[in-house]
Amino acid sequence: MDNESAAGGRSPAKMIAIIVLVVIAILAIIAGIMYFAEPAKSLPSMLGTITHPASRASKHRPARGAVALAVGVICLVAAWFVGRSGTSAGS
């Protein structure tokens, strides 16, 4: 039994790529939701907290949220294409 037949026709490298893309997609979608839901002063420091000036600290960051959601969707589509590419060749 070789590596491709054990993973349903996918090589271990493809499986790793799919898993990495899905994890990045999930994290990006979570970050996008946080950008839309939380004001800038309440964001975790790794997402870019703004405390000064006070006028910007209470606003949401819809542009960053949209970009994060777009990255998440793109990674999910890429994972789907990577997973799809090896299944029809064996038939």
PyMOL commands that set and color helices and strands:
alter all, ss='L'
color gray80, all
select helices_A, chain A and resi 3-6+12-37+40-42+45-47+54-57+62-85
alter helices_A, ss='H'
color red, helices_A
deselect
rebuild
show_as cartoon
